[in-house]
């Protein structure tokens, strides 16, 4: 078990950037998960969704995306499941509300380029308010979105931060499961198409 960062280490992590979890070029992603931006705990550890109250990893496992509960330090193991992680904004902050609307819109443009390059089947944005701002979709709701982003279908997930008290882990797991089932159905369709050639 990694030791918890000290208060000084957390403060030193402000504005730090952590690496995306992305495959080698040419390797297709089933789902690219996109957080809003790293929190201080993630910035200090160098791992996505690393805060002690963050529910991303339990929701990912309990929804069937992974066969066991991964720790944030095992984030690169997601690649073997066809999954990746990025953020709308790379800059580390204590809270997502420290980001400006301009940063979120710029993040939306960067994410569009990333999706064009890596071509995931699904882009899953974890945070509906950030998604609305980044892509100018003020009425967007949690769940599948009518508009794709380039080659990717878009699914908006609840923000898994422990600060998002309106969503229990059980409700998050149900939404992650809906996404996983949709991604599985896409995989089945793609398999049938290539088998029929």
Backbone as CSV, one residue per row, in Angstrom:
resi,resn,N_x,N_y,N_z,CA_x,CA_y,CA_z,C_x,C_y,C_z
1,UNK,0.849,-1.191,0.000,0.000,0.000,0.000,0.885,1.242,0.000
2,UNK,0.661,2.137,-0.954,1.472,3.355,-1.030,1.162,4.267,0.158
3,UNK,2.189,4.967,0.612,1.944,5.870,1.748,1.200,7.109,1.272
4,UNK,0.373,7.620,2.159,-0.423,8.802,1.820,0.485,10.017,1.717
5,UNK,0.241,10.880,0.726,1.066,12.090,0.631,0.809,13.030,1.815
6,UNK,1.832,13.749,2.197,1.696,14.735,3.273,0.981,15.969,2.728
7,UNK,0.563,16.853,3.640,-0.068,18.110,3.220,0.877,18.907,2.320
8,UNK,2.165,18.923,2.662,3.154,19.659,1.855,3.272,19.043,0.457
9,UNK,3.257,17.711,0.391,3.339,17.044,-0.921,2.096,17.330,-1.756
10,UNK,0.930,17.384,-1.109,-0.303,17.708,-1.835,-0.241,19.132,-2.381
11,UNK,0.197,20.077,-1.547,0.293,21.466,-2.008,1.303,21.603,-3.139
12,UNK,2.393,20.832,-3.076,3.423,20.889,-4.116,2.915,20.311,-5.442
13,UNK,1.832,19.550,-5.383,1.294,18.907,-6.595,0.429,19.850,-7.426
14,UNK,0.105,21.044,-6.906,-0.732,21.982,-7.670,-0.110,22.259,-9.034
15,UNK,-0.962,22.215,-10.060,-0.580,22.491,-11.451,0.328,21.423,-12.065
16,UNK,0.599,20.342,-11.336,1.382,19.247,-11.901,0.536,18.543,-12.963
17,UNK,1.192,17.953,-13.938,0.504,17.208,-15.008,0.870,15.741,-14.870
18,UNK,-0.110,14.846,-14.974,0.193,13.416,-14.955,-0.065,12.836,-16.342
19,UNK,0.658,11.792,-16.658,0.607,11.198,-17.991,-0.730,10.513,-18.253
20,UNK,-1.229,10.657,-19.489,-2.405,9.899,-19.910,-2.054,8.418,-19.967
21,UNK,-3.069,7.578,-19.865,-2.912,6.139,-20.062,-3.471,5.845,-21.452
22,UNK,-2.567,5.736,-22.426,-2.956,5.564,-23.820,-2.105,4.479,-24.463
23,UNK,-2.669,3.755,-25.421,-1.932,2.660,-26.047,-0.945,3.171,-27.092
24,UNK,-0.146,2.248,-27.601,0.718,2.574,-28.738,-0.174,2.948,-29.918
25,UNK,0.324,3.816,-30.769,-0.442,4.202,-31.961,-0.874,2.959,-32.735
26,UNK,-2.098,3.018,-33.227,-2.618,1.911,-34.016,-3.352,0.860,-33.201
27,UNK,-3.266,0.939,-31.866,-3.986,0.001,-31.002,-5.329,0.616,-30.648
28,UNK,-6.403,-0.069,-30.976,-7.743,0.485,-30.794,-8.165,0.424,-29.329
29,UNK,-8.819,1.460,-28.876,-9.387,1.506,-27.530,-10.875,1.205,-27.594
30,UNK,-11.353,0.411,-26.657,-12.795,0.230,-26.525,-13.405,1.490,-25.926
31,UNK,-12.844,1.923,-24.785,-13.364,3.097,-24.075,-12.187,3.953,-23.608
32,UNK,-12.266,5.235,-23.904,-11.330,6.209,-23.353,-12.081,6.972,-22.274
33,UNK,-11.685,6.773,-21.018,-12.290,7.484,-19.894,-11.610,8.837,-19.759
34,UNK,-12.409,9.862,-19.552,-11.882,11.222,-19.444,-12.369,11.858,-18.151
35,UNK,-11.440,12.124,-17.234,-11.786,12.842,-16.020,-11.840,14.342,-16.304
36,UNK,-12.245,15.102,-15.305,-12.277,16.555,-15.469,-10.842,17.080,-15.429
37,UNK,-10.139,16.832,-14.330,-8.725,17.146,-14.186,-8.218,16.420,-12.943
38,UNK,-6.907,16.247,-12.816,-6.403,15.535,-11.643,-6.567,16.350,-10.366
39,UNK,-6.923,15.675,-9.286,-6.927,16.293,-7.972,-5.517,16.287,-7.391
40,UNK,-5.348,16.928,-6.249,-4.018,17.022,-5.643,-3.445,15.652,-5.310
41,UNK,-4.292,14.738,-4.862,-3.821,13.393,-4.511,-3.276,12.692,-5.756
42,UNK,-4.001,12.839,-6.883,-3.519,12.257,-8.138,-2.220,12.925,-8.574
43,UNK,-2.161,14.252,-8.440,-0.946,14.964,-8.811,0.252,14.512,-7.998
44,UNK,0.040,14.279,-6.700,1.134,13.848,-5.823,1.570,12.425,-6.119
45,UNK,0.616,11.561,-6.479,0.942,10.143,-6.702,1.331,9.847,-8.146
46,UNK,0.886,10.713,-9.080,1.128,10.451,-10.493,0.143,9.470,-11.102
47,UNK,-0.981,9.206,-10.398,-1.963,8.233,-10.876,-3.348,8.862,-10.948
48,UNK,-4.097,8.458,-11.956,-5.445,8.994,-12.157,-6.427,8.466,-11.113
49,UNK,-7.412,9.302,-10.774,-8.507,8.924,-9.865,-7.955,8.314,-8.565
50,UNK,-6.904,8.934,-8.015,-6.178,8.332,-6.894,-6.664,8.773,-5.520
51,UNK,-7.507,9.788,-5.429,-7.964,10.255,-4.119,-8.628,9.140,-3.330
52,UNK,-8.453,9.123,-2.009,-8.997,8.025,-1.198,-10.509,7.886,-1.286
53,UNK,-11.230,8.967,-1.582,-12.687,8.880,-1.689,-13.183,8.680,-3.110
54,UNK,-12.270,8.571,-4.081,-12.686,8.461,-5.476,-13.228,7.060,-5.753
55,UNK,-14.361,7.019,-6.473,-15.031,5.733,-6.695,-14.831,5.167,-8.094
56,UNK,-13.915,5.762,-8.875,-13.707,5.293,-10.247,-13.305,3.827,-10.296
57,UNK,-12.272,3.449,-9.546,-11.741,2.083,-9.637,-12.741,1.045,-9.147
58,UNK,-13.438,1.263,-8.006,-14.471,0.294,-7.613,-15.607,0.200,-8.638
59,UNK,-16.033,1.340,-9.200,-17.122,1.303,-10.185,-16.685,0.565,-11.447
60,UNK,-15.438,0.773,-11.854,-14.906,0.098,-13.039,-14.930,-1.416,-12.840
61,UNK,-14.492,-1.861,-11.677,-14.464,-3.303,-11.390,-15.869,-3.878,-11.236
62,UNK,-16.687,-3.239,-10.420,-18.011,-3.798,-10.124,-18.933,-3.785,-11.339
63,UNK,-18.619,-2.951,-12.336,-19.435,-2.919,-13.554,-18.959,-3.949,-14.580
64,UNK,-17.851,-4.635,-14.307,-17.384,-5.685,-15.204,-16.324,-5.254,-16.212
65,UNK,-15.833,-4.024,-16.124,-14.766,-3.607,-17.041,-13.445,-4.309,-16.720
66,UNK,-13.188,-4.586,-15.441,-11.968,-5.291,-15.035,-12.354,-6.504,-14.199
67,UNK,-11.513,-7.538,-14.243,-11.834,-8.775,-13.521,-11.456,-8.726,-12.053
68,UNK,-10.739,-7.689,-11.649,-10.431,-7.486,-10.232,-10.333,-5.989,-9.982
69,UNK,-10.336,-5.615,-8.707,-10.238,-4.206,-8.332,-8.788,-3.765,-8.487
70,UNK,-8.536,-2.891,-9.462,-7.191,-2.355,-9.661,-6.970,-1.171,-8.731
71,UNK,-5.727,-0.956,-8.354,-5.369,0.251,-7.614,-4.963,1.318,-8.623
72,UNK,-4.989,2.583,-8.241,-4.530,3.617,-9.167,-3.114,3.362,-9.696
73,UNK,-2.240,2.777,-8.866,-0.865,2.499,-9.294,-0.806,1.447,-10.402
74,UNK,-1.892,0.712,-10.595,-1.954,-0.309,-11.652,-2.669,0.205,-12.902
75,UNK,-2.752,1.523,-13.052,-3.561,2.105,-14.121,-3.165,1.627,-15.522
76,UNK,-1.897,1.321,-15.768,-1.513,0.892,-17.119,-2.080,-0.485,-17.474
77,UNK,-2.530,-1.245,-16.475,-3.165,-2.538,-16.762,-4.485,-2.362,-17.519
78,UNK,-5.038,-1.157,-17.485,-6.268,-0.902,-18.238,-6.070,-1.134,-19.731
79,UNK,-4.864,-0.894,-20.217,-4.605,-1.029,-21.651,-4.875,-2.453,-22.134
80,UNK,-4.615,-3.446,-21.279,-4.874,-4.837,-21.679,-6.368,-5.133,-21.775
81,UNK,-7.198,-4.248,-21.225,-8.658,-4.373,-21.319,-9.230,-3.481,-22.419
82,UNK,-8.344,-2.819,-23.179,-8.809,-1.912,-24.233,-9.339,-0.598,-23.694
83,UNK,-8.849,-0.196,-22.510,-9.317,1.016,-21.851,-8.161,1.997,-21.699
84,UNK,-8.473,3.293,-21.681,-7.470,4.319,-21.459,-8.034,5.426,-20.591
85,UNK,-7.156,6.332,-20.157,-7.573,7.464,-19.315,-6.881,8.733,-19.783
86,UNK,-7.652,9.813,-19.820,-7.124,11.152,-20.035,-7.950,12.106,-19.173
87,UNK,-7.705,13.408,-19.309,-8.476,14.431,-18.593,-8.821,15.564,-19.544
88,UNK,-9.920,16.234,-19.266,-10.255,17.424,-20.040,-9.176,18.486,-19.866
89,UNK,-8.762,18.701,-18.624,-7.721,19.682,-18.308,-6.600,18.945,-17.584
90,UNK,-5.375,19.158,-18.020,-4.239,18.419,-17.453,-3.806,18.963,-16.090
91,UNK,-4.091,20.223,-15.820,-3.601,20.897,-14.613,-4.252,20.348,-13.346
92,UNK,-3.418,20.052,-12.350,-3.875,19.546,-11.059,-4.409,20.687,-10.192
93,UNK,-5.594,20.467,-9.587,-6.163,21.441,-8.647,-6.766,20.690,-7.464
94,UNK,-7.057,21.418,-6.408,-7.720,20.805,-5.246,-9.160,20.434,-5.580
95,UNK,-9.842,21.284,-6.376,-11.240,21.051,-6.739,-11.435,21.406,-8.214
96,UNK,-12.369,20.703,-8.855,-12.631,20.959,-10.278,-13.180,22.367,-10.511
97,UNK,-13.850,22.938,-9.492,-14.425,24.276,-9.701,-13.359,25.385,-9.725
98,UNK,-12.084,25.025,-9.571,-10.995,25.989,-9.729,-10.656,26.210,-11.205
99,UNK,-11.203,25.379,-12.087,-10.932,25.507,-13.518,-11.814,26.585,-14.126
100,UNK,-11.303,27.263,-15.139,-12.095,28.290,-15.817,-12.855,27.673,-16.989
101,UNK,-13.976,28.278,-17.394,-14.680,27.793,-18.589,-13.766,27.742,-19.814
102,UNK,-12.869,28.708,-19.937,-11.946,28.709,-21.080,-11.042,27.478,-21.051
103,UNK,-10.533,27.106,-19.866,-9.700,25.904,-19.754,-10.476,24.664,-20.188
104,UNK,-11.745,24.583,-19.794,-12.560,23.427,-20.160,-12.804,23.391,-21.668
105,UNK,-13.078,24.556,-22.274,-13.287,24.587,-23.726,-12.011,24.211,-24.477
106,UNK,-10.870,24.713,-24.002,-9.595,24.336,-24.618,-9.353,22.834,-24.446
107,UNK,-9.735,22.308,-23.285,-9.620,20.869,-23.050,-10.493,20.068,-23.999
108,UNK,-11.676,20.598,-24.305,-12.559,19.934,-25.268,-11.921,19.847,-26.650
109,UNK,-11.218,20.904,-27.047,-10.529,20.887,-28.349,-9.376,19.881,-28.340
110,UNK,-8.629,19.847,-27.242,-7.524,18.875,-27.132,-8.061,17.449,-27.148
111,UNK,-9.183,17.237,-26.446,-9.779,15.906,-26.390,-10.267,15.468,-27.770
112,UNK,-10.819,16.396,-28.534,-11.260,16.084,-29.893,-10.092,15.569,-30.732
113,UNK,-8.939,16.228,-30.631,-7.751,15.790,-31.380,-7.274,14.420,-30.895
114,UNK,-7.348,14.183,-29.588,-6.925,12.900,-29.022,-7.819,11.771,-29.523
115,UNK,-9.119,12.026,-29.567,-10.074,11.016,-30.043,-9.833,10.719,-31.530
116,UNK,-9.542,11.739,-32.306,-9.232,11.520,-33.729,-7.989,10.648,-33.885
117,UNK,-7.023,10.838,-33.005,-5.778,10.067,-33.108,-5.947,8.622,-32.653
118,UNK,-6.605,8.410,-31.492,-6.675,7.067,-30.912,-7.951,6.306,-31.275
119,UNK,-8.959,6.995,-31.765,-10.180,6.408,-32.300,-10.849,5.373,-31.371
120,UNK,-11.137,5.757,-30.113,-11.858,4.822,-29.238,-13.281,4.603,-29.750
121,UNK,-13.847,3.451,-29.426,-15.265,3.218,-29.776,-16.144,4.162,-28.963
122,UNK,-15.794,4.326,-27.675,-16.544,5.218,-26.787,-15.597,6.174,-26.094
123,UNK,-16.037,7.404,-25.959,-15.407,8.382,-25.082,-16.347,8.528,-23.891
124,UNK,-15.844,8.265,-22.695,-16.665,8.358,-21.481,-16.153,9.516,-20.627
125,UNK,-16.910,10.604,-20.590,-16.508,11.799,-19.841,-17.142,11.730,-18.451
126,UNK,-16.305,11.731,-17.417,-16.776,11.600,-16.035,-16.982,12.975,-15.427
127,UNK,-18.168,13.541,-15.656,-18.505,14.851,-15.120,-19.381,15.628,-16.086
128,UNK,-20.678,15.652,-15.818,-21.613,16.241,-16.780,-21.470,17.757,-16.879
129,UNK,-21.219,18.444,-15.784,-21.101,19.905,-15.835,-19.889,20.316,-16.674
130,UNK,-18.770,19.627,-16.472,-17.571,19.923,-17.265,-17.820,19.612,-18.741
131,UNK,-18.514,18.511,-19.031,-18.813,18.161,-20.418,-19.670,19.247,-21.074
132,UNK,-20.678,19.715,-20.357,-21.551,20.769,-20.903,-20.739,22.000,-21.301
133,UNK,-19.829,22.411,-20.422,-19.019,23.601,-20.685,-18.022,23.356,-21.808
134,UNK,-17.318,22.231,-21.762,-16.257,21.954,-22.732,-16.784,21.864,-24.156
135,UNK,-18.004,21.332,-24.310,-18.518,21.081,-25.657,-19.757,21.905,-26.010
136,UNK,-20.092,22.891,-25.162,-21.232,23.747,-25.470,-22.534,22.982,-25.559
137,UNK,-22.742,22.033,-24.654,-23.961,21.220,-24.625,-24.675,21.445,-23.293
138,UNK,-25.327,22.600,-23.124,-25.870,22.960,-21.809,-26.962,22.017,-21.304
139,UNK,-27.591,21.252,-22.173,-28.676,20.368,-21.731,-28.248,18.913,-21.614
140,UNK,-26.957,18.627,-21.780,-26.481,17.242,-21.702,-26.813,16.645,-20.340
141,UNK,-27.114,15.347,-20.347,-27.416,14.607,-19.119,-26.510,13.388,-19.052
142,UNK,-26.470,12.760,-17.897,-25.717,11.522,-17.726,-26.274,10.475,-18.696
143,UNK,-25.361,9.723,-19.316,-25.769,8.650,-20.222,-25.240,8.867,-21.622
144,UNK,-25.729,8.074,-22.591,-25.257,8.209,-23.970,-25.697,9.536,-24.564
145,UNK,-24.826,10.115,-25.371,-25.102,11.415,-25.986,-25.492,11.231,-27.446
146,UNK,-26.383,12.085,-27.962,-26.808,11.926,-29.356,-25.721,12.274,-30.364
147,UNK,-24.777,13.135,-29.981,-23.744,13.570,-30.918,-22.438,12.832,-30.631
148,UNK,-21.843,12.189,-31.661,-20.524,11.580,-31.455,-19.454,12.661,-31.385
149,UNK,-18.277,12.287,-30.995,-17.118,13.175,-31.069,-16.161,12.504,-32.049
150,UNK,-16.145,12.993,-33.263,-15.346,12.346,-34.305,-15.804,10.906,-34.474
151,UNK,-14.872,9.940,-34.387,-15.233,8.534,-34.576,-15.838,7.863,-33.338
152,UNK,-15.874,8.565,-32.207,-16.281,7.951,-30.938,-17.712,8.292,-30.561
153,UNK,-18.439,7.276,-30.090,-19.711,7.554,-29.426,-19.370,8.139,-28.055
154,UNK,-20.226,9.008,-27.549,-19.938,9.695,-26.285,-20.926,9.250,-25.218
155,UNK,-20.387,8.988,-24.037,-21.200,8.624,-22.869,-20.740,9.510,-21.721
156,UNK,-21.653,10.189,-21.078,-21.291,11.009,-19.922,-21.609,10.227,-18.647
157,UNK,-20.591,10.092,-17.819,-20.700,9.385,-16.538,-20.728,10.405,-15.402
158,UNK,-21.235,10.005,-14.242,-21.138,10.899,-13.077,-19.678,11.051,-12.657
159,UNK,-19.356,12.205,-12.125,-18.020,12.444,-11.596,-17.811,11.507,-10.398
160,UNK,-16.767,10.627,-10.427,-16.604,9.656,-9.339,-15.967,10.220,-8.073
161,UNK,-15.638,11.501,-8.059,-15.038,12.107,-6.872,-15.927,11.894,-5.648
162,UNK,-15.279,11.713,-4.512,-16.026,11.589,-3.264,-16.803,12.854,-2.928
163,UNK,-16.446,13.994,-3.558,-17.174,15.246,-3.331,-18.546,15.234,-4.010
164,UNK,-18.754,14.313,-4.948,-20.034,14.214,-5.660,-20.986,13.327,-4.860
165,UNK,-21.524,13.894,-3.788,-22.349,13.119,-2.850,-23.702,12.741,-3.428
166,UNK,-24.125,13.378,-4.512,-25.421,13.067,-5.107,-25.468,11.702,-5.776
167,UNK,-24.309,11.101,-6.012,-24.254,9.785,-6.648,-23.624,8.783,-5.690
168,UNK,-24.373,7.742,-5.344,-23.823,6.658,-4.533,-22.978,5.761,-5.437
169,UNK,-22.151,4.936,-4.829,-21.360,3.989,-5.610,-22.283,3.059,-6.398
170,UNK,-23.391,2.624,-5.784,-24.305,1.705,-6.463,-24.886,2.333,-7.732
171,UNK,-25.270,3.603,-7.658,-25.802,4.285,-8.851,-24.712,4.452,-9.903
172,UNK,-23.491,4.744,-9.460,-22.383,4.852,-10.416,-22.128,3.523,-11.110
173,UNK,-22.119,2.453,-10.329,-21.890,1.127,-10.905,-22.951,0.824,-11.961
174,UNK,-24.189,1.184,-11.705,-25.263,0.938,-12.681,-24.987,1.690,-13.981
175,UNK,-24.501,2.930,-13.893,-24.219,3.709,-15.109,-22.982,3.179,-15.828
176,UNK,-21.950,2.814,-15.086,-20.763,2.213,-15.699,-21.146,0.894,-16.377
177,UNK,-22.063,0.137,-15.768,-22.496,-1.137,-16.356,-23.226,-0.904,-17.671
178,UNK,-24.068,0.114,-17.732,-24.754,0.442,-18.997,-23.745,0.727,-20.092
179,UNK,-22.702,1.488,-19.757,-21.655,1.784,-20.730,-20.924,0.509,-21.139
180,UNK,-20.560,-0.321,-20.168,-19.833,-1.560,-20.483,-20.658,-2.460,-21.393
181,UNK,-21.966,-2.560,-21.129,-22.836,-3.388,-21.976,-22.910,-2.824,-23.401
182,UNK,-22.959,-1.494,-23.522,-22.983,-0.869,-24.847,-21.666,-1.118,-25.576
183,UNK,-20.536,-1.027,-24.857,-19.224,-1.280,-25.467,-19.104,-2.745,-25.887
184,UNK,-19.628,-3.663,-25.054,-19.618,-5.089,-25.414,-20.435,-5.330,-26.682
185,UNK,-21.586,-4.674,-26.786,-22.443,-4.838,-27.973,-21.725,-4.311,-29.212
186,UNK,-20.990,-3.192,-29.078,-20.194,-2.661,-30.201,-19.126,-3.663,-30.612
187,UNK,-18.458,-4.259,-29.614,-17.426,-5.265,-29.907,-18.032,-6.438,-30.672
188,UNK,-19.225,-6.890,-30.230,-19.891,-8.012,-30.901,-20.210,-7.648,-32.344
189,UNK,-20.740,-6.439,-32.561,-21.067,-6.005,-33.927,-19.813,-5.940,-34.793
190,UNK,-18.733,-5.381,-34.228,-17.478,-5.273,-34.981,-16.925,-6.656,-35.313
191,UNK,-17.072,-7.591,-34.372,-16.608,-8.964,-34.615,-17.387,-9.649,-35.707
192,UNK,-18.710,-9.445,-35.707,-19.548,-10.039,-36.742,-19.219,-9.450,-38.103
193,UNK,-18.952,-8.131,-38.143,-18.640,-7.473,-39.411,-17.338,-8.006,-39.992
194,UNK,-16.276,-8.133,-39.129,-15.013,-8.617,-39.668,-15.076,-10.094,-40.027
195,UNK,-15.916,-10.870,-39.294,-16.055,-12.292,-39.618,-16.790,-12.475,-40.943
196,UNK,-17.671,-11.521,-41.276,-18.474,-11.637,-42.493,-17.731,-11.203,-43.752
197,UNK,-16.523,-10.674,-43.597,-15.783,-10.213,-44.784,-15.187,-11.363,-45.548
